[in-house]
Amino acid sequence: MKDIRTLSLDQLKEYFVSLGEKPFRAKQVYDWLWSKNLHSIDEMTNLSKPLRERISEEYTINPVSVDLLQKSTDGTIKNGVKLHDGLLVESVLIPTETRTTACVSSQVGCSLNCEFCATAKLKRMRNLEVAEIVDQVALIDSQSRMYFDRPLSNIVFMGMGEPMMNYKNVVEAIRKITQPEGLGMSPRRITVSTSGIPKMIKMLADDELRVKLALSLHSAIEAKRNEIMPFSDKFPLTDIMESLQYWYQKTGSVITFEYCVWKGINDGDEDIKALIKYCKQVPSKVNLIQYNPIGDGKYDQCNKQAEENYIRQLENAGITVMVRRSRGGDIDAACGQLANKSTD
């Protein structure tokens, strides 16, 4: 049967009218599905039992479930999330003293081929549905309340998959997460991370979701970036920059460049100078991400001196730079490590 959550509010209204019911029934069901995140039609207690039974004859709800939960020594929680068809993705709850962040997936596997990322080694099997994305957020919100006694504060689309390759569903999920009749979260606390698809960055700007944007950059030297992220040879850095400038013009939101520094790959002065030059073209800041090895031996975290050199030169150039320390590395929950290892 079809998942009732694939119906829009207007489609729900049409459905209930076809049953001889009043249109307001649609709003009641929509509230159960998206605000209360209910996973059982039979528990919709403001509907009559005969109506619930009638709906259940035609529709179902296919919620995600936790196949395996792992806790890191630093408090990070990784969920092996099972979908209704048996496929698996991973999502992560990252706690700090002031916030809890959900790192959610948008695809089963990934469409891209970034050399340093474990998820890229997996075949992309399918895009996640809107409800499957929202379910991850609702699940982590409940875990945040249970384990840390506070609601989820932030969401990053930095899990498995390239969000821009599942654009329609990701955007609709964000709408469901942020609308008052949904989960009611602030869009300003949501960051969409992309490897850089200019057309889709512009589209995201035009859709006026008021979310933040992060670009997985890792090198501002074209040839080097193409080696690190082979798919990027289709998207020149000049085209990406033009889309980022369009983003800022439309949204006024500063771009975050996500940047891993690897030993012997992009840890030289020429790499820093190229990054500074690129950053100067649009209001932006840099997140230096501590790399988490995936066991291929090719990409190793840079030494402390190289990291400090990046920080010093970026700050001297007037560019805001932050270092994002690894979280959840002991359970393969850190950046670039999500690959369903726990289910092997």
N, C-alpha and C positions, 0 to 999 in steps of 0.2 A: 504494500500500500504506500501511497504517497505521504511524505511527511507534511503535516499541516502547516509547518513553519515556512514552507516554500510559498505560501499564499500571502499576498499583500493585504493590507487592511481593506482596500476596495474589493479585492477578490473574496475576502471573508464576508463582506457585506452582501455581495452578489450570491454567495453560497447560502447564507442564512435566509435571504429573501426567497431563494428557490425552494427552501424547505418550509416556507410559510411562516418564518420567524421574523421578528422585528430586526431592523439593521443594527440596533444597539448591541445585539448579541455579539457582533463582530468585535466591537471594542472590548467587551468583557473577555473574550477569548484571547485577543491580542495582548491584553494586559497580563493574563496568565502566562502566555508564552514568552513575552519579551521583558516585562518588568519583574515578574515573579520567577521567571525561568522555570516554570513548571514542566515536568516531563511525563505527566499522566493526564490524559483527557478525563478519566474517571474522577480525578481530584478537583475538577472545576466545579466547585460546590454551589456556585450561583446559577448553574444551568440545571435544568430538570434531568432526572435520571434517564427518561426516554430520549431526550435530546443528546445527552452524552453517549448513549448507546448507538444512536443513529450516526453521530459523527464518527464513532469508532469503527463503524462498518465500512467507512470510506477512507479514513485517514488514520495515521499513526504518528508517533513522535519518536525520532531516532536520536536519543541523546548520546554524547560521548561518555566514556567511562574510564576510570583510572585502571590501567592494566598493571602498572607497577609504580610505586612511589618510592623515591630515594631521597634521603636527607644527607646533606653535606655537613662537614664539621663546622662550616662557617654559617650554617642556618639556611642555605639555599635548598630549595626543594625542586626536584625534577619529577615530572609526571610523564610516564609512558601512557599516552592517551589512545585508547582503542576506539575506532570509528565503527559505524553500524555494519560496514562490510568487512570488518576484520582487519583492515589496514591500520597502521600505527603512525602516530606523529609524537613529538615531544614538546612540552611546554615547561616553563621554568618560573618559579616564584623566587624573586631576589629581594631579601629584606635588608634594610639598613636601619639606623637608629631613628631616622625621620620619615622613611617611606617604605612601601612595599611595591615592587614592580613586577608586572606579568610580562614575560617574554613569550609571545605566542607565534604559532606556525600558521602559514597560509597555504602550503602545498604539502602533499605527501611526496617526500624527496625534493628535488630541485631541478629547475629547467636549465640552470647555468652550470659552468664548469670551472669555478674558481679553484685554483690549485691547492690552496691552503685550507680548504673547508671540508670537513668530514661529510657534511650533508650533500655536497656536490658529488660525492662518490656514489650516492644512491641514484637510482633511476627515478625520474619524476613519474609517478603513477597517476596522480590526478590532482586537481585543485580542490581545496576544502570548500564546502558549502558555507553559506552565511551563518547558519545555525551552529555549525561545527566550530567556527571561529568564536562566535559569541559564547558558546558553551565553555571554551577554554578560559575565557575571561571570568565568567560566573564561577567556574570551578576554583580558579585561583583566588578570587575574592573570598569565597567561603573558607579556603585554606588560610588566607591572611587573617581572617577574623578568628579562626579556630586556634592557630598556632602563635599569632602575634597580637591578638586582641585589638586589631584595627582593620578598617576596610582597605581594600586595594586602592593605591593612590595613583599609580602610573601604569601605562601599557606601552610596550615597544614591539613593533612588528619586526623582530629580529630573530625569530625562530626558524624552523625549516621552511625553505622556499623563498622565492622572490615575490614580494607582495604585488609588484607592478605586473607580474605575469598572471595574476589572478585579480585583476583590477576591479572588475564589477563586483565580485563577492566581498572583497576587502572593503571597498567603499560602503557597500550596503551594511556590512557588519559594523563599521564605524558609526554609521547613522543609528543603528539599533543600540549600540553601546552608549551613545551620547544623548539620544533623544529623551525628553522627560518621561515619555510613555515606554521607554526601554530601561536600560540600566542607569541612565542619568549621570554618566561620568562626563567630566569636562574634556572637550576635544584638545585643549591646551596641554593636557597631561598624556596625550597620545603621540608617539613618534613613529612615523613610517620610514623604515630604512630600505634603501634601494641600492642596487649595484650600478644604477645609472642608465635609464632608458629615457632619453630626452622627451619623446612624444608623450610618454605617460606622466613625467614630471609636470609638464605643462597642463595636462589634463587634470591632474590632482590640484594644481593651482586654480584652475577654472572652476572646479567643483566646490571651492570655498568651504572646505570642511573645518578649517581653523586648526588643523593638526600641525605638528612640527615635522620637519624633513631632515633626514640624515642620509648622507651619501657615503657608501663604502668605497673609499678612494685608493689608499695604500701606495699609490705612486702618482705623481703629477708629471712623470716622464712617460710619454705615450708608449714607446716601445717596451719599456719595463712593465707598465701596467698591463699591456697586452699579454705579456708572458705570465704575469701573476693571475690575471683574469682573462683567459683567452677569448671569451665571447665579446669582450669590450672592443675588439678590433672593428666591430660594426658600429660602434658609437664613439667617435673621436672626442677627446677631451674638450675641444672647442665647441662641439655641439652640446655636450653636457653642460658646459659653462653657460652657454646661451640660454639653455632651459632653466638653469639655476637663477640667472639674472631675471628671467621672466617670472620665476617663482617669487623672488623677493619683491619685484615690482607689483605683483598681484596681491601678495599676502602680507608683506612687511615683516615676514618671519625669517630670522637668521638661520642659515644652513649650518648643520654640523657635519664636518668631515670626519669619518671614522677611519683610523689609520693605524695599522700594525707596522711595527718596525722589526725587520728580520735581519739577523746576522748575515753579512756578506751579500745581501740582496738590495736593500734600500736604506742602509744605515750610514751613507756617506754625505758629505757636505753638499754635493751636487743635488742629492735628493731633497735636502732641506731647502735649498735655494729654490728649486722647482716648486715645492709645496708652498713656500711663502709667496712666490709670484702668482700662483693659482689662487690662493686665498685672497690676495689683494684685489681680485676682480669682482668680488661680491661680498657683502657682509656675511661673515662666517666665523666659526670657531672650530677648533680641532680637538677631537678626542683621541688621545694616544691609547690604544688598546693593548693590554698585555696579552701576548699570544699564548695560545694553549695548543701544544703539539698534538698532532693527530697520528703520529707514528710512522710518517713516511720518510723522515730523516732529512728532507730537503729544506724545510722551513723551521728555523730555530729562533727563539726569542733573542733579541739583541742584548748586548751587555748594558750595564747601568750607565756607563759613560756615553754610549750612543744615545740613549734615551734622554739623558741630561743635556746633551748637545742639542737635540731637537727642541727641548723645552726652552733652553736659553735663547736660541736663535729666533724661535717663534715669538717669544715674549719681547725680545729686543726689537722685533719688527712690528710690535703692537698688536699681535694676534693672540687672542685668548686661547689658552691650551689647558686641557685637563688630562690627567692620566686615569684611565679606567682599569682598576686592578681586577685580576681574575677572580671570579666567584664560582664556586661549585666545581672546580677542576677535578676533585677527587671522585666525583660521580659522573664525569663527562657531561657536565651541564653548562660549561663555560662557552664563550663565543667561539663558534666554528667547530664545536665538538658534537653537536646534536646529530646522531646517526643511528638511533635505535639500537645502540650497543647492548643496552640492558635486556633486550629481548632475544639476543643471539642464543 
